[in-house]
Structures are given as structure tokens and as C-alpha cells.
């Protein structure tokens, strides 16, 4: 898939991603992960954006805030130590760009203030892939949620997973993605995900788990 060269289009699906400048870490502790995930919720709003408001909301319970009309529909996300992935679709014209500007600005300001630094946090503007192919769109759900496996076995795609049960258990405990939402886990972060605009690829929790397991097993076919 090619990098974005044309404006985002309503009703289409996109894989967004970005990483820290010079591949540096952008998440160092649980507070950092929690802040970015909360921003996925609070920044997805047409309401006026002001950092003092975001800070006040984040200090309390961000998921109790009435966002009003949203800018985008987030289908999946995953945070890794030095990068993030988001599956997204616009809810209104220009929604993706507005949302990502809010998200990137809010987190960079939080990060720079906390770690007493200046300058850009991310490696340029966020990257995007237009998911126009149905097979690739379905695959992205697995691709995004399988990212944490690299933290326990960086070369798993090349050599395969020896213990798939342990890998699945690890994913089930990884709190920094929407994987738990697809397992039916009840938590406040459920409100970040809006699956309504996306194809119903996984009608049940079992069908989603089977899809993940198949991708974990793909090396065995070669």
C-alpha cells in the first residue's frame, strides 16, 4: 500500500501509524500509555480543543466526558514503546486530519512537559495507508493486534511462534491495544472503539481469536 498522496475520503478505511523521532521511545511507563489511550477518546470530538481542558479531563476520568459529535471512528489501535497504529475512518469531512492534529499535539505537549524536553516528538507527520482492498482491511485487524508479539519474540514472523498458547495469553494481558475489546472485556476504554462503520468480519469472539491464531500459525504453512 502506498503512502497517502490524496485527501482522506469519507466512508473509506485507513491504517495510520507514526513513531518517535529517531525511533526513540514515546511511551516509558504506564502513565504514558494511559494518557495516549485516553487522548484517543478525548481528542475524538468536534468540541473546542484546549490543553488545559484536556489536562483537567485526564486528571479525573476522561471516559466520563461527553464528547458530543465525534470526528472519526476508530476500529482498532495498538501502542508500542516507540510507535503506534490506528485503524480509522472519517465521521465527517476533514475528521482524520483534525483528530490526528489534536492527538499528536496533546500527547507531545504532555510528553515534553513530563520529560523536560523540547522539539518534535514524532518522526514527521503521521503515515497512512488507504485500505481499499477487502482482504487487506481484514488483515489489518490482526496485524495491528499482533504487534505486541514482537516484544516477546522479535523474529516471530521469520521463524514462527513455538508456543502459540503463551503468545495468545500475552496478547490477552497486553492492555495497550484494542485487543481486549475484541475479546469482549468490559473496561472504560471500550468507548474508544466504534465498529459500526467496519465490515462484520468477526461475528463472534471465537471467530476473532481463530483469525489471530491463524496468523500466529502462518509460518507452519511454508
C-alpha positions as CSV (number, residue, x, y, z in Angstrom):
1,X,0.0,0.0,0.0
2,X,1.3,3.4,-0.9
3,X,1.7,6.4,1.4
4,X,-1.1,9.0,1.3
5,X,-1.0,11.3,-1.7
6,X,-4.6,12.4,-1.8
7,X,-7.1,13.7,0.9
8,X,-8.9,11.3,3.1
9,X,-12.3,10.3,1.9
10,X,-15.4,9.6,4.0
11,X,-16.6,6.0,4.1
12,X,-13.0,4.7,3.4
13,X,-10.7,3.0,5.8
14,X,-7.1,3.9,6.7
15,X,-4.2,2.5,8.7
16,X,-2.4,5.3,10.5
17,X,1.0,5.0,12.2
18,X,3.9,7.0,13.4
19,X,6.9,6.5,15.6
20,X,9.2,8.5,17.8
21,X,11.7,10.9,16.3
22,X,14.9,8.9,15.5
23,X,13.0,5.8,16.6
24,X,13.1,7.0,20.2
25,X,10.6,5.7,22.8
26,X,7.4,7.6,23.1
27,X,6.0,5.5,26.0
28,X,8.1,4.9,29.0
29,X,5.7,3.9,31.7
30,X,2.0,3.1,32.4
31,X,1.1,6.7,32.8
32,X,2.3,7.5,29.2
33,X,0.3,4.6,27.8
34,X,-2.8,5.6,29.8
35,X,-2.5,9.2,28.7
36,X,-2.3,8.4,25.0
37,X,-5.1,6.0,25.1
38,X,-7.3,8.5,27.0
39,X,-6.5,11.0,24.3
40,X,-7.8,8.6,21.7
41,X,-11.1,9.2,23.4
42,X,-11.0,12.9,24.4
43,X,-9.5,14.2,21.1
44,X,-12.1,12.4,19.1
45,X,-14.6,15.3,19.4
46,X,-15.8,18.3,17.5
47,X,-15.7,20.3,20.7
48,X,-13.2,23.1,21.1
49,X,-9.7,21.8,21.8
50,X,-7.7,23.4,24.7
51,X,-4.8,21.8,26.5
52,X,-6.0,23.0,29.9
53,X,-9.3,21.2,29.3
54,X,-7.6,18.0,28.2
55,X,-5.4,18.1,31.3
56,X,-8.3,18.6,33.6
57,X,-10.3,15.8,32.0
58,X,-7.3,13.4,32.0
59,X,-6.7,14.1,35.7
60,X,-10.2,12.9,36.5
61,X,-12.0,10.2,34.5
62,X,-11.7,11.1,30.8
63,X,-14.2,8.4,29.8
64,X,-17.0,10.3,31.7
65,X,-16.6,13.3,29.4
66,X,-19.5,13.9,27.0
67,X,-17.5,14.4,23.7
68,X,-20.5,15.3,21.6
69,X,-20.1,14.5,17.9
70,X,-17.0,12.6,17.0
71,X,-14.6,13.2,14.2
72,X,-13.6,9.6,13.4
73,X,-14.5,6.0,14.0
74,X,-11.6,4.1,15.5
75,X,-11.7,0.4,14.6
76,X,-8.5,-0.8,16.3
77,X,-5.3,0.6,17.9
78,X,-2.1,-0.6,19.4
79,X,0.6,1.2,21.2
80,X,4.2,0.0,21.2
81,X,7.2,1.5,23.1
82,X,8.3,3.7,20.1
83,X,5.3,3.8,17.8
84,X,1.5,3.4,17.4
85,X,-1.0,2.0,15.0
86,X,-4.6,3.2,14.5
87,X,-7.4,1.8,12.1
88,X,-9.6,4.7,11.3
89,X,-12.5,6.0,9.2
90,X,-13.8,9.6,9.0
91,X,-17.1,10.6,10.6
92,X,-17.0,14.0,9.0
93,X,-15.1,15.7,6.2
94,X,-11.6,16.5,7.4
95,X,-12.1,14.5,10.6
96,X,-9.0,12.4,10.4
97,X,-6.6,15.3,10.0
98,X,-8.4,17.3,12.8
99,X,-8.2,14.3,15.1
100,X,-4.6,13.4,14.4
101,X,-3.6,17.1,14.9
102,X,-5.3,17.1,18.3
103,X,-3.9,13.8,19.3
104,X,-0.3,14.4,18.2
105,X,-0.2,17.9,19.7
106,X,-1.8,16.9,23.0
107,X,0.5,14.0,23.6
108,X,3.7,15.8,22.5
109,X,2.9,18.6,24.9
110,X,2.2,16.2,27.7
111,X,5.4,14.2,26.9
112,X,7.7,17.3,26.6
113,X,6.4,18.7,29.8
114,X,6.8,15.5,31.8
115,X,10.3,14.7,30.5
116,X,11.5,18.3,30.4
117,X,12.4,18.3,26.7
118,X,11.7,20.5,23.6
119,X,11.3,19.8,19.9
120,X,9.3,17.4,17.8
121,X,8.4,14.1,19.4
122,X,7.3,12.2,16.3
123,X,9.1,11.3,13.2
124,X,7.4,13.9,11.0
125,X,3.7,13.7,10.0
126,X,1.8,10.6,10.6
127,X,1.8,8.0,7.8
128,X,-1.3,6.4,6.3
129,X,-2.3,3.5,4.1
130,X,-5.6,3.5,2.3
131,X,-7.3,0.1,2.9
132,X,-9.2,-0.2,-0.4
133,X,-8.7,-4.0,-0.6
134,X,-11.2,-6.0,1.5
135,X,-8.6,-8.7,2.2
136,X,-6.1,-6.2,3.4
137,X,-8.6,-4.4,5.6
138,X,-9.5,-7.7,7.3
139,X,-5.8,-8.5,7.8
140,X,-5.1,-5.1,9.4
141,X,-7.2,-6.1,12.4
142,X,-4.8,-8.9,13.0
143,X,-1.7,-7.0,12.0
144,X,-2.4,-4.2,14.5
145,X,-3.3,-6.5,17.4
146,X,-0.3,-8.8,16.8
147,X,2.3,-6.1,17.2
148,X,3.0,-6.8,20.9
149,X,4.3,-10.3,20.0
150,X,7.5,-8.5,18.8
151,X,8.1,-7.6,22.5
152,X,8.4,-11.3,23.4
153,X,9.8,-12.6,20.2
154,X,11.1,-10.0,17.7
155,X,11.7,-12.5,14.9
156,X,8.4,-14.5,15.2
157,X,7.3,-13.7,11.6
158,X,10.6,-15.2,10.2
159,X,10.9,-18.3,12.4
160,X,7.3,-18.8,13.7
161,X,5.9,-19.0,17.1
162,X,6.9,-22.1,19.1
163,X,4.3,-21.7,21.9
164,X,1.1,-20.1,20.4
165,X,-0.8,-20.6,23.7
166,X,1.6,-18.4,25.6
167,X,1.5,-15.9,22.8
168,X,-2.3,-15.7,22.9
169,X,-2.1,-15.3,26.7
170,X,0.4,-12.5,26.4
171,X,-1.9,-10.6,23.9
172,X,-4.8,-11.1,26.3
173,X,-2.8,-9.4,29.1
174,X,-1.5,-6.5,26.9
175,X,-3.6,-3.5,28.0
176,X,-2.2,-1.0,25.4
177,X,-4.3,-2.1,22.4
178,X,-7.9,-2.7,21.5
179,X,-7.4,-6.5,21.5
180,X,-9.3,-6.7,24.8
181,X,-12.3,-5.0,23.2
182,X,-12.4,-7.8,20.6
183,X,-12.3,-10.4,23.4
184,X,-15.4,-8.8,25.0
185,X,-13.5,-7.5,28.0
186,X,-15.5,-4.8,29.8
187,X,-13.5,-1.7,30.5
188,X,-13.8,2.1,30.1
189,X,-11.6,2.0,27.0
190,X,-14.4,0.2,25.2
191,X,-15.8,3.7,24.4
192,X,-12.8,4.4,22.1
193,X,-13.8,1.8,19.6
194,X,-16.7,2.2,17.1
195,X,-17.0,-0.9,15.0
196,X,-20.2,0.2,13.3
197,X,-18.7,1.5,10.0
198,X,-16.5,-1.5,9.5
199,X,-17.3,-4.8,7.8
200,X,-18.5,-7.5,10.2
201,X,-15.5,-9.8,9.8
202,X,-15.7,-11.2,13.3
203,X,-19.3,-12.0,14.3
204,X,-18.1,-13.7,17.5
205,X,-15.2,-13.6,19.9
206,X,-14.2,-17.1,18.8
207,X,-14.0,-16.0,15.1
208,X,-11.7,-13.2,16.0
209,X,-9.5,-15.5,18.2
210,X,-9.3,-18.0,15.4
211,X,-8.2,-15.3,12.9
212,X,-5.4,-14.2,15.3
213,X,-4.4,-17.8,15.8
214,X,-4.2,-18.5,12.1
215,X,-1.8,-15.6,11.6
216,X,0.3,-16.8,14.5
217,X,0.5,-20.2,12.8
218,X,1.1,-19.0,9.3
219,X,4.8,-19.9,9.3
220,X,3.8,-23.6,9.6
221,X,2.5,-23.5,6.1
222,X,5.8,-22.6,4.5
